[in-house]
Amino acid sequence: MSSKQIIYFQSLDSTQTVLLPPIKPVVARIEPNDILAITVGSFNQESNEILNFANVNALTTTSFPNTQGGVGRGQPLGYLVDSSGHVEIPFVGQVKVIGLTLDQAGTLIRTEVSKSLKAPAVNVRFLNHKFSLLGEVNRPGTYNLLNDFTTLPEALAMSGDLTIYGQRTNVMLIRETENGRILTRINLLNRDLFGSPYYYLHNGDVIYVEPSKAKATFTDRSVQLVPVITSITTTVIVLLNLLLR
């Protein structure tokens, strides 16, 4: 396998800086059944612990990779958005967050919490938004998508990058939309990715890296060699037993 088959973004000019036009990620909005991490910081430590207790448990079970590289399999805790679009927050009660962005929800919750706590800092993140990596990556699995700015290269880095046998010119991305399921192919060797609508990941994206023909050939040869090696080993053992008698 040559270096041209594994070096990313080869169409970038190596002799000068290139300014690419900016692209904006699609901002996710809160929906019923979303699970939110709502972190509140204030001068009242006791209140902070009560408000943030669910988040500590949720982050422990869902935000950090397990031994397989993906997120933990436990049920995420945090704050559940009910069917009417509300979350139940201690000291505050129900707050309607459906249809809001994370920033908008943070501003609204800060306003409500300010009625009980002085100058609180509020941060809101999704806990149930995820993406999955399959195929020829070093750590396949499902990973948390905590914000709207996670890119495809970052996702591949989370998985430990592609293996040497990963097909870099034909990475499949599967995305669910309101109009149906999109399946697209991405060439990681080309800089066009930086202007692609698939540069930023969406909740539920699935990325599949196909094995190259080189791996298929290697695997086929290995399968063919196994019985030959086994036969030779058996013959050697039999001969040694006969000679040592």
Protein Blocks (a to p, Z undefined) as FASTA:
>chain_A
ZZklmpghklpcfkbccdddddddddddddehiacddddddfblklmmmmmmmmmmmmmm
mmpccfkopacfbdcebjdddfkopacdehklpadfehiafklmmmmmmmmmmmmpghia
cddddfkbccddehjdfbgcddddfbfkbcfklmmmmnopaafklcfklcccddddfkbc
cdddddfkbcklmmpcklpccehiacdddddfklmmmmmmmmmmmmmmmmmmmmmmmmmm
mmmZZ
